[in-house]
Amino acid sequence: MAKRALITTWLTLLVLTLLMWFLRGYRGADWLVFVVLVLVAIKGQLVIDRFMELRHAPVLWRVALSGWLFIVLGVVGIVRATSGS
Amino acid sequence: MLLVSLAVACANQPEVFAAGVRTLTIGMGLANTVALLTGSYCAVRAVTAIKAGATAACGRWLLAGAGTGAAYVVIKMTEYVHLFMAGYTLRSSTFYFFYFFMTFFHLMHVVLGMIVLIVVASRCRRGHYLGDTARGVGAVESGASYWYMMKPPLRIRQLGQAAVLRRALLEQAVQLFAFDGFLLQKQISRHPQPLPMLLH
């Protein structure tokens, strides 16, 4: 992959991670979990597409990895939404 | 399986997990995530370099990747020492069992990955792969694959093992959740509720 695209991906991942650092002040807020889950989903998809270079891979591989990512995050979100209050 | 068992344990003992998380430092989780992401980036750049026939550049990227691994190891050890000095061990509670077990498992992977990267890097430097790009690409891709499992499909085709995919997914999980899961745990420590999440 082109050098610039890789640098952009890497910086995006770092920015998303730092964003979570700034969100730490809001912990305790109900919405935070879902914001974090969405950020993790974006990061995961970026790693799968760009770093693992699955962007142009056979559909089966892409579905397998992205599916795994979204199922895990989805289960976490559902448990979080249904537990407590 | 680890994820599922952790989820169950966390749901059963939310207050134990919340208390455990309070003893961890959020800044170290952040630093570890940055180190891991940068390490992945270095591995990808090394693969790109060897494909272009730039063995010297490839060697430098591999060493840089090993460097981020060293940073990770130092941070993790600092965390361990702090916890041990505070009297926490594998047997303190379910939380510490998962914490030490999973992070130590991952730490061993990082250490072995560093050795692999250094070996391949020194071969690059000694001109091992000069004039034999295919062999170089194979070696660097394998090394990078172990280093955070960058290309599991490639490895699976090579080895034909489903175990590799499972391992790759676990590594991805640890890497992705290194900081994020930690933040969520921090959150429930203020707001005790069961939440299945991969701890770091």
Interface residues (C-beta under 8 A of the other chain):
Chain A: M1 K3 L6 T9 W10 L13 L14 T17 L18 M20 W21 L23 R24 R27 G28 L32 V33 V36 L39 V40 K43 G44 V47 R50 F51 M52 E53 L54 A57 W61 A64 L65 W68 L69 V72 V75 V76 V79 R80 S83 G84 S85
Chain B: L3 A7 A11 I26 L30 T33 V34 L37 T38 S40 Y41 V44 R45 T48 M149 M150 K151 P152 P153 L165 L169 Q172 A173 Q175 L176 F177 F179 D180 L183 L184 K186 Q187 R190 H191 Q193 P194 L195 P196 M197
